[in-house]
Each structure stands twice: as C-alpha cells, then as structure tokens.
C-alpha cells in the first residue's frame, strides 16, 4: 500500500546524495570487481549454465491471463513487499549468503526482476563465522515520505536494525541499530496520522514461557525524525490466536490499516508442515486485538500428505493493496518431491486476498494452493529473462564488470578471492584453505537450485600456472551436507576427478584419472527429485558418469535442517602444504 509522501529539503537531499554516493563507491568486491588479467594460480571457470525442468506429475501451462505458483522458485523465503505508485518491490531473507536481502521489482505482481541487493557492502552485513542458517532473518520493506525502509534481524551479529534509501535499487544506508528491540522479525508500520511503529516477535511477558514455542508480539513507537524507538514496548498478542490451546511460534508480524481497522497478520505453527498465517484486528493500533474466528487464513496442514504435487508449509505472508483497490498476499511455501523432502527451500507464492465480513482471507480451509491463478488486473509487463519460475534455461554472464545478481558467495568476503576476465568471458577463483565445512568464507560462487528436476554444468580450464588444488562443481545445502564434483591437481601435476559427499561426515564416493594433457574438463550435475547424478567430459568427448546415482535427500531441509535451500556453484580449495 502506498504511503503519503512529502518532499525533503533540497539541502538534506544533497547531503543524502553525497553520503550514498560515497557508500556506493565503497561497494564490496562481490558486486563490482573486475581484473584486466587472470591471477596466476587461480582456477578458471567458463560456461556456467543451469536448466530447470517441470517436475510436476501434471504439468501446468498458464494461459496468457494466468500465472504460475510459485512466482519466485527456489530459496526465496519470508517475502515482504510494498507498492509505490504503479511499482512493486519485494525482498526475501538471505541468511548467511552474500550479498544480503535480494530486492525485486514488478509492475504486475507476477513477473519479478531482481534490481540488486539491499545489503551489498561488508560494513552492512558482517557474517563472520555465521552458520548457513544464521545471518539475515525476515526482512520487511516499507515506503514513507519519499524514502524506503528495510528492517530486519542479523541473528549472527548486530541484531535488529534498519537501513534506508531514496532508490530501492540502492545504495542503501549503513545499518541503524535498534537495541531496544529484542527478538526477531521486526516490521515497520507508518500510520496515516504521521505516527510510526515497529511490531516484532519476542519472548513471552516476563520471559516466562508457559509451554515450548510460547512467543509474543510487541509494538514499539518509532520516531521518524530521530530514527529511533521512542517509549516502551507493549504486548499485542501473547501466545497466538488462543493461548489456551498452546499456539507456537507466533512470528513474522505486519500491521496495515483498512476502513478504520488495524489488521495484524502473523505466522503461527512453526516453519514446517504446521505453518499457517493468522489475523487479528483492532480499532486502535496498540490494541486490544481480536483474533479472527475463522483463523488460520492460510494453511495446508489439514490436507492429505499423499496428494499429488503438494505445496506445504505455507505462511509468513505480507499484504499489498493494488492501485485498483484489490488486495494480494505473498507468502512462503515448499514443494516436496516426496515425504516432505524438498531441496529448493522455501519459495514465494502469490494469491488474491478475499474480504469476509471485514476480515482478510487468503485461502479457505482445506483448499490446496492453486498452481495456476488469474493474473491481477494490472498493466502487462514483459517476462524477465530468464523467468523466476517454471521451466527455464540460464547462463552466467561473465562479460561485464559485476557478477549476475543470481550469484552469491557464502558469508561476507574477507579478501578479493575472485575476479572476472571479461575478455575471456571467465570467472577466476583463488584456491584457498577454507573448505565447505568451515564457517569461514570459502572460494564459492553459487546460484539457487530452483527446480526439483534440473541440470547444471560448468567448464574448468587449466593452465601451466595452476597450483595444487581441487576445483569444480558443488551442490551445497550447509556445512555438513553437500556434494563436490571436483578436479584434483596434485603437487606433481597429475589430474584426476573425484566425487565427495558430506552427510555429517565427509567421504569420497568415486574417483577416476584424467589425461595428463587435459586442459578443459566440463562437470555436470543432474537432479530428479531425490536422485542426483554427476558427470564429466574432457574436451568435446562424451559424458561419463562418475559413481552411482546419489541420494539427494541429504540436501533436503528435512535431513540437513536449517532454513535455506540448495545452491549449485563453483568452488576451489588449496591443498595442504606437505612438510
């Protein structure tokens, strides 16, 4: 929903411009690093490609006036969005991946194009030694008086903070800490009377939980002029919709206003199959809030787990009002390929909001999330290339001065260990001791696995300057769950190929020798639900599978735990120096 706006003074805008310009010039290496020539001993990667297939038992083909759910496939959880005029902007959680908080733009709520990252400088996003599921939780995006606000929690560092910008594509300010806010999932609400608030999840009153998972929702006044929290916090919801029934994990709250009512929406039930979205309302922003008798307004927990092509674990929604007065909700959900196993993480879905006697409902009880939905009545927009959902093909562009937005590193880079060579259309990675099972920043550049059925490949090119190292293609979920299809270059210059698996412990699944003159080796991973297959070829030879088909459930959230999805990417590590 668009907030009212007013103009800042010319002087303040000049000052803000100079500050943001200085910040943009100090952007991190991951966003804008380039080299005129490759570094000696670094590993060259070319032709990194990804192809996503339709894995549904009953494939869908939306008509021109329809769209497909999810709208953002793959690991794009905790969506939050805002409308400014005819433009919509959306952000997602990024956890320990860097840069942080991807931000997207759309004109029709369906086709989204990434325009950058909110947190793309090391000083904004310190993630030293954060676990993969640490870092940034549940960003919230709002707009007020010509300025965008993003508020979130770095659970591995600063805690709760916000940043601002006059341009959603950035640059964004350095973090402004909110030490008064204890808990997670903060969200801004700017009232039409000029007052502002922050609502968030926290421990129950007096820090005395009545049962496991007992949480509460709090409201703090926020002073826009000073940029600080003002006054004490107040409990809005204790426990959830009905504390007598021990509701768990009330979180992800947002407040909006409609026809004199303040609506408070929140997730409830945890992040797994019991996940849901609930709503409360009040005539006053600080309550008392009454729970909707028909809660939850969105869940899939009552449906049969054996249904075909299920969508599960829905919740953590955010609402927006379109320019024609209609309401829509984005929310997260999962697509298991079997028995609640999914490797793609929590994804972003879109559905219209229906009003029932003054209450918003996303989906009636016992109804599955539809795969195909009538598009919003908004101006048509060009489909981004590639699209963010459904079957598609993608190739990394290494010809410019920055990496594609779809590529990330793990944690904040501590040195400039990668470089682009636009002339060679190649990416170079420095082999370093940091391995995949550490909480350091390994030499890893990766993209999301966005489809249950997919394939991805990359060419590794060797030179006479290469040092003893391992380099290749990884399927990575977290520090203890991954596959690494790598080329091993021994200190004596011998080359071999291996498949390494981490499933708690690390083991080598298979290995084979390579010709001593092998200059180009292309590596490929193919996934079909739980089955992963790893292949290689030397030069233009035929593909050879290395080892047997592998059990891909080790990359699922159910097995690996945490809150993220699988990434596919390029990795290099140095070998220990023998004494």
C-alpha positions in Angstrom: 0.0 0.0 0.0 1.4 3.4 -0.9 2.0 5.8 2.0 1.5 9.5 1.7 4.7 11.4 0.7 6.2 14.9 1.2 9.4 16.5 -0.1 12.5 16.7 2.0 14.5 20.0 1.8 16.9 20.5 -1.0 19.8 20.7 1.4 19.0 17.4 3.1 18.7 15.7 -0.3 22.2 17.0 -1.4 23.7 15.6 1.9 22.0 12.3 1.4 23.2 12.1 -2.2 26.8 12.7 -1.2 26.6 10.1 1.6 25.0 7.5 -0.7 27.5 8.2 -3.5 30.4 7.6 -1.1 28.8 4.4 0.1 28.3 3.2 -3.4 31.9 3.8 -4.3 32.9 1.5 -1.4 30.7 -1.4 -2.6 32.0 -4.9 -1.9 34.1 -6.9 -4.3 31.2 -9.3 -5.0 29.1 -6.6 -6.5 31.7 -4.8 -8.7 35.1 -6.4 -9.0 37.0 -6.8 -12.3 40.5 -7.7 -13.4 42.3 -6.9 -16.6 44.2 -10.2 -16.5 43.7 -13.5 -14.6 45.7 -14.1 -11.5 48.5 -16.7 -11.7 47.5 -19.9 -10.0 43.8 -19.1 -9.8 41.3 -21.5 -11.4 39.3 -20.5 -14.5 35.6 -21.3 -14.8 33.6 -20.9 -18.0 30.1 -21.5 -19.4 28.3 -21.9 -16.0 24.8 -23.0 -17.0 21.6 -24.1 -15.3 18.5 -25.7 -16.8 15.3 -26.1 -14.8 12.6 -28.7 -15.8 9.0 -29.1 -14.9 8.8 -31.8 -12.2 5.0 -31.9 -11.7 3.2 -35.1 -12.3 0.5 -33.0 -14.0 2.5 -30.1 -15.7 0.8 -26.8 -15.9 0.7 -24.3 -18.7 -0.8 -21.0 -17.6 -2.8 -19.1 -20.2 -2.0 -15.5 -21.2 -4.2 -14.2 -18.4 -2.9 -16.6 -15.8 0.3 -17.1 -13.7 2.1 -20.0 -12.2 2.8 -20.5 -8.5 5.4 -20.1 -7.1 6.2 -16.7 -8.5 9.8 -16.9 -7.2 11.0 -20.5 -7.3 13.8 -21.8 -5.1 15.2 -20.4 -1.9 13.3 -17.1 -1.6 11.6 -17.2 1.8 9.9 -14.7 4.0 8.7 -12.3 1.3 7.8 -8.7 2.1 6.6 -6.2 -0.5 5.4 -2.6 -0.9 3.7 -0.6 -3.7 4.9 2.9 -4.7 2.6 4.2 -7.4 2.5 1.6 -10.1 5.7 -0.1 -9.0 6.0 -3.1 -6.6 9.2 -4.0 -4.7 9.8 -7.3 -2.9 12.6 -8.6 -0.6 13.4 -12.0 0.9 15.5 -13.5 3.7 19.1 -14.3 2.7 20.5 -15.9 5.9 24.3 -16.2 5.6 24.5 -15.8 1.8 26.2 -12.6 0.5 25.2 -10.0 -0.7 22.1 -10.0 1.5 18.4 -9.3 1.0 17.7 -9.6 -2.7 15.3 -6.9 -3.9 13.0 -7.4 -6.9 10.8 -5.0 -9.0 7.5 -5.7 -10.8 4.6 -3.9 -12.4 2.1 -6.8 -12.3 2.9 -8.7 -9.1 3.7 -11.8 -11.2 6.9 -11.2 -13.2 9.7 -10.1 -11.0 13.2 -8.8 -12.0 16.0 -8.5 -9.4 17.4 -5.0 -9.3 20.0 -5.5 -6.7 20.7 -6.3 -3.0 19.8 -4.1 0.0 22.9 -5.2 1.9 25.8 -5.4 -0.5 28.7 -3.9 1.5 30.8 -5.6 4.2 30.0 -2.9 6.7 26.3 -3.5 6.2 26.5 -7.3 6.6 29.2 -8.7 8.9 28.6 -12.5 8.8 31.9 -13.8 10.2 31.6 -17.4 11.3 27.8 -17.4 10.9 26.1 -20.7 10.2 24.4 -21.0 6.8 21.0 -20.7 8.5 22.2 -17.7 10.6 22.6 -14.2 9.4 19.6 -12.3 8.0 16.1 -13.3 9.1 12.8 -12.0 7.7 13.4 -8.5 6.1 10.5 -6.1 6.0 10.2 -3.4 3.2 8.1 -0.2 3.6 8.0 3.2 2.0 7.3 6.6 3.7 7.7 10.2 2.7 9.9 9.5 -0.3 12.1 7.0 1.5 12.3 3.2 1.5 12.9 1.4 4.8 14.1 -2.1 5.2 14.2 -3.5 8.7 15.5 -7.0 9.7 17.5 -9.0 12.1 21.1 -10.2 11.8 20.9 -13.0 14.3 24.7 -13.6 13.9 25.7 -10.0 14.6 24.1 -6.7 15.1 20.6 -8.0 16.0 17.7 -5.8 14.9 18.4 -2.8 12.6 17.1 -0.9 9.6 18.5 0.8 6.5 17.0 3.5 4.3 17.3 4.6 0.7 15.6 7.0 -1.7 16.1 4.4 -4.5 15.1 0.8 -4.0 18.0 -0.3 -6.2 20.3 1.4 -3.8 22.7 2.4 -2.5 21.2 1.8 1.0 22.5 3.4 4.2 24.6 1.7 6.8 22.7 -0.2 9.4 21.0 1.7 12.2 20.8 -0.5 15.3 17.7 -1.0 17.4 19.0 -2.4 20.6 15.6 -1.8 22.3 14.0 -4.4 20.0 14.7 -7.8 21.5 13.5 -10.8 19.4 13.2 -11.2 15.6 11.0 -10.3 12.6 10.6 -6.6 13.1 8.2 -4.7 10.8 7.5 -1.0 10.2 4.0 0.5 10.2 3.6 4.1 9.1 0.1 5.3 10.1 -1.8 7.9 8.1 -1.7 10.3 11.1 2.1 10.6 10.8 2.9 8.2 13.6 5.1 5.2 13.1 5.6 1.9 14.9 7.7 -1.3 14.9 6.0 -4.6 15.6 8.0 -7.7 16.3 8.3 -11.2 17.7 9.8 -11.6 21.2 9.9 -13.7 24.3 6.6 -14.0 26.3 5.9 -11.4 29.1 8.3 -11.5 31.9 10.3 -14.0 29.9 8.2 -16.8 31.4 7.1 -19.2 28.7 4.1 -21.3 29.6 5.0 -24.1 27.1 7.6 -24.8 24.4 7.3 -22.4 21.5 5.4 -19.8 23.5 6.2 -16.3 22.0 4.5 -12.9 21.9 4.1 -9.9 19.5 5.2 -6.5 20.7 4.6 -2.9 19.5 7.1 0.0 19.9 6.6 3.6 18.9 9.2 4.8 16.3 10.2 8.4 15.9 10.8 9.1 12.2 12.7 12.3 12.8 15.3 10.9 15.1 15.2 7.4 13.6 14.9 5.8 17.0 12.5 3.8 19.0 10.6 6.0 21.4 8.7 4.8 24.5 8.2 1.4 26.0 7.0 -1.7 24.1 3.6 -3.2 24.5 2.4 -6.7 24.2 -0.2 -7.0 21.4 -0.6 -10.8 21.2 0.5 -13.3 23.9 1.0 -16.8 22.6 -1.2 -16.6 19.5 -4.7 -17.0 18.4 -5.9 -18.8 21.5 -3.3 -19.2 24.3 -5.4 -21.9 26.0 -4.5 -24.2 23.0 -0.8 -23.5 23.4 -0.2 -22.0 19.9 3.5 -21.9 19.0 5.9 -19.6 17.2 3.8 -16.6 16.6 6.2 -14.5 14.3 6.5 -12.5 11.1 4.0 -9.8 12.2 2.9 -7.0 9.9 0.3 -4.2 10.6 -1.8 -2.5 8.0 -4.9 -0.3 8.1 -8.2 -0.6 6.2 -11.6 1.1 6.7 -10.8 2.2 10.3 -9.4 -1.2 11.4 -5.8 -2.0 12.2 -5.0 -5.5 11.0 -2.2 -7.5 12.5 -1.2 -10.6 10.4 1.4 -13.1 11.6 2.7 -16.6 11.0 1.9 -19.3 13.6 2.7 -23.0 14.0 6.4 -23.1 13.1 8.2 -23.2 9.8 7.3 -26.8 8.8 4.1 -28.5 7.8 2.1 -27.0 10.6 2.9 -23.5 9.4 0.0 -21.1 8.9 -1.0 -17.4 8.6 -3.4 -15.8 11.1 -5.0 -12.4 11.5 -6.2 -10.1 14.4 -7.8 -6.7 14.2 -8.4 -3.6 16.4 -9.8 -0.1 16.3 -6.6 1.1 17.9 -3.0 0.5 16.7 -2.0 -0.6 20.2 -4.9 -2.9 20.7 -6.7 -4.8 22.1 -6.5 -7.1 19.1 -9.2 -9.7 18.5 -8.4 -13.0 16.7 -10.4 -13.8 13.6 -12.9 -16.6 14.4 -12.0 -18.3 11.2 -8.2 -18.5 11.7 -6.0 -19.5 10.1 -6.5 -17.5 6.9 -3.9 -19.7 5.2 -2.5 -23.2 5.9 -2.0 -26.5 4.1 -1.7 -28.7 7.3 -5.2 -30.2 7.0 -4.6 -31.7 3.6 -3.6 -35.2 2.8 0.2 -35.6 2.6 -0.3 -38.1 -0.2 -1.9 -35.7 -2.5 -0.1 -35.2 -5.9 2.3 -32.3 -6.3 1.8 -30.9 -2.9 2.5 -27.4 -1.7 3.2 -27.4 2.0 4.4 -25.3 5.0 2.6 -22.1 3.8 2.7 -18.9 5.9 4.8 -15.8 6.7 2.6 -13.6 4.5 2.7 -9.9 3.6 -0.2 -7.9 2.0 -0.4 -5.2 -0.6 -3.2 -3.1 -2.0 -3.1 -2.6 -5.8 -3.9 0.7 -7.4 -7.3 -0.6 -8.3 -8.2 -1.3 -4.7 -7.7 -5.1 -4.7 -5.6 -6.9 -2.1 -3.0 -9.6 -2.7 -0.7 -11.6 -0.5 2.7 -13.0 -0.9 3.8 -15.9 1.3 6.3 -18.7 1.6 5.6 -22.4 0.8 7.5 -25.6 -0.1 7.3 -28.1 -2.9 8.3 -31.6 -1.6 9.1 -34.2 -4.1 8.3 -37.0 -1.6 7.6 -37.3 2.1 8.3 -33.7 3.0 11.7 -33.8 1.3 12.5 -30.7 -0.7 15.9 -29.3 -1.7 14.7 -26.0 -3.2 14.0 -24.4 0.2 11.0 -22.1 1.0 9.7 -20.3 -2.0 7.5 -17.2 -2.7 3.8 -17.7 -3.7 1.1 -15.2 -4.6 -2.7 -15.3 -4.1 -5.5 -12.8 -4.0 -7.0 -11.7 -0.7 -10.8 -12.1 -0.2 -12.6 -10.0 2.4 -15.2 -11.9 4.5 -17.3 -9.6 6.8 -14.3 -7.3 7.2 -11.7 -10.0 7.6 -9.0 -10.8 5.1 -8.8 -14.5 3.9 -6.0 -15.8 1.6 -7.3 -19.3 1.2 -10.4 -21.1 2.6 -9.9 -24.0 4.9 -8.9 -27.4 3.3 -8.2 -25.8 -0.1 -4.8 -26.5 -1.7 -2.7 -23.6 -3.0 -3.6 -23.4 -6.7 -0.8 -23.8 -9.2 -2.5 -21.6 -11.8 -4.2 -18.4 -10.9 -5.9 -15.5 -12.7 -3.4 -12.6 -13.1 -4.0 -9.4 -11.2 -5.8 -6.7 -13.2 -2.6 -4.7 -13.7 -0.8 -3.4 -16.8 1.0 -6.2 -18.6 4.8 -6.4 -18.1 7.5 -8.2 -20.0 8.5 -11.5 -18.6 12.0 -11.3 -17.2 14.7 -13.3 -19.0 15.1 -15.8 -17.6 11.8 -16.1 -15.7 11.9 -16.8 -12.0 9.7 -19.9 -12.0 8.8 -22.9 -14.1 11.0 -24.5 -16.8 13.8 -22.2 -18.0 17.4 -22.0 -19.0 20.1 -19.7 -17.6 23.8 -19.0 -18.4 26.1 -16.9 -16.3 27.3 -13.7 -17.9 31.0 -13.1 -17.2 31.4 -10.4 -19.7 30.6 -7.4 -17.6 32.0 -5.6 -14.5 29.9 -7.4 -12.0 28.5 -10.9 -11.3 24.9 -11.6 -12.2 22.5 -10.9 -9.3 21.6 -14.6 -9.2 25.1 -15.5 -8.0 26.1 -15.3 -4.3 29.0 -16.1 -2.0 28.8 -17.6 1.4 29.3 -15.1 4.2 31.0 -11.7 3.8 34.2 -12.0 1.7 37.3 -11.4 3.7 39.5 -10.8 0.7 39.3 -10.4 -3.1 39.4 -14.1 -3.9 37.5 -13.9 -7.2 37.8 -11.9 -10.3 36.2 -11.6 -13.7 38.0 -11.6 -17.0 35.6 -10.0 -19.5 37.8 -10.6 -22.5 38.0 -14.3 -21.7 34.4 -14.4 -20.5 35.6 -16.3 -17.5 35.5 -16.3 -13.7 38.7 -16.9 -11.7 38.6 -18.3 -8.2 41.6 -18.3 -5.9 42.1 -21.7 -4.3 42.2 -21.1 -0.5 42.3 -23.4 2.5 38.8 -22.6 3.5 36.7 -25.7 2.9 32.9 -26.2 2.6 32.6 -27.4 6.2 34.0 -24.3 7.8 32.3 -21.2 8.9 34.8 -19.0 7.0 34.1 -17.6 3.5 35.2 -20.4 1.1 36.0 -19.6 -2.6 32.5 -20.4 -3.6 30.2 -18.7 -6.1 26.8 -20.3 -6.5 23.2 -19.9 -7.5 20.0 -21.4 -6.2 18.6 -24.7 -7.3 15.1 -23.5 -8.4 13.6 -26.8 -9.7 13.3 -30.3 -8.3 14.4 -31.5 -11.7 17.3 -29.7 -13.1 20.8 -29.9 -14.6 23.8 -27.6 -14.2 27.3 -27.6 -15.8 30.5 -25.6 -15.8 33.8 -25.9 -17.6 37.0 -25.8 -15.6 40.0 -24.8 -17.6 43.6 -25.4 -16.5 46.9 -23.7 -17.3 50.5 -24.4 -16.6 50.4 -21.9 -13.8 47.8 -23.8 -11.7 48.8 -24.8 -8.2 47.9 -27.9 -6.4 44.2 -27.6 -5.7 40.7 -29.0 -6.0 38.2 -27.2 -8.2 34.8 -27.9 -9.6 31.0 -28.0 -9.2 29.2 -28.3 -5.9 25.6 -28.9 -4.7 25.6 -27.3 -1.3 23.0 -27.1 1.4 25.0 -26.4 4.5 28.4 -27.0 6.2 27.6 -30.7 6.8 25.5 -31.6 3.7 26.9 -31.2 0.2 28.3 -32.9 -2.9 31.6 -31.8 -4.6 32.4 -33.0 -8.1 36.0 -31.8 -8.4 39.1 -32.0 -10.4 42.2 -32.7 -8.3 45.5 -31.3 -9.4 48.3 -32.9 -7.4 51.5 -31.2 -6.4 53.2 -33.4 -9.1 50.9 -32.0 -11.8 48.7 -35.2 -12.1 45.0 -34.7 -12.7 42.1 -36.8 -11.5 38.4 -36.4 -10.9 36.5 -37.2 -7.7 33.1 -37.1 -6.1 33.0 -36.1 -2.5 29.9 -36.3 -0.2 29.2 -34.6 3.1 26.4 -36.2 5.1 27.6 -35.4 8.6 31.0 -37.0 7.8 32.9 -36.4 4.6 33.7 -39.3 2.2 34.9 -39.8 -1.3 32.3 -41.6 -3.3 34.2 -42.2 -6.5 37.4 -41.1 -8.4 39.0 -41.5 -11.8 42.2 -40.4 -13.5 42.3 -37.8 -16.2 44.7 -37.5 -19.2 47.8 -35.5 -18.3 47.2 -33.1 -21.1 43.5 -32.4 -20.2 43.0 -28.7 -20.4 39.3 -28.4 -20.4 37.0 -30.5 -18.2 33.3 -29.9 -18.1 31.4 -31.0 -15.0 27.7 -31.6 -14.7 25.1 -32.4 -12.0 21.6 -33.7 -12.9 18.9 -33.8 -10.3 15.5 -35.5 -10.5 13.8 -35.2 -7.1 15.9 -37.3 -4.7 18.2 -38.7 -7.4 21.4 -36.8 -8.2 23.8 -37.8 -10.9 27.3 -36.4 -11.5 29.1 -36.5 -14.9 32.2 -35.1 -16.6 33.8 -34.9 -20.0 37.2 -34.0 -21.2 37.2 -31.5 -24.1 34.4 -32.5 -26.5 34.3 -36.2 -25.6 31.2 -37.9 -24.5 29.8 -37.6 -20.9 31.0 -40.1 -18.3 29.1 -40.6 -15.1 31.3 -40.7 -12.0 30.0 -43.1 -9.4 26.4 -44.4 -9.0 23.3 -42.2 -8.7 23.4 -40.4 -5.3 20.7 -39.9 -2.7 19.8 -36.2 -2.9 17.7 -36.2 0.2 20.9 -35.3 2.1 20.4 -31.8 0.6 16.8 -31.5 1.8 15.7 -29.4 4.7 14.2 -32.5 6.4 17.7 -34.1 6.5 20.1 -31.2 6.7 17.9 -29.0 8.9 18.0 -25.2 8.9 16.1 -22.7 6.9 17.9 -22.5 3.5 17.8 -24.3 0.1 20.4 -26.0 -2.1 22.9 -23.9 -4.1 24.7 -25.1 -7.2 28.0 -23.5 -7.9 31.8 -23.2 -8.5 34.3 -23.9 -5.8 38.1 -24.0 -5.4 40.3 -25.0 -2.4 44.0 -25.2 -2.0 45.7 -28.4 -0.8 47.6 -28.6 2.4 51.3 -28.0 2.1 53.3 -31.1 2.9 56.1 -30.6 5.5 
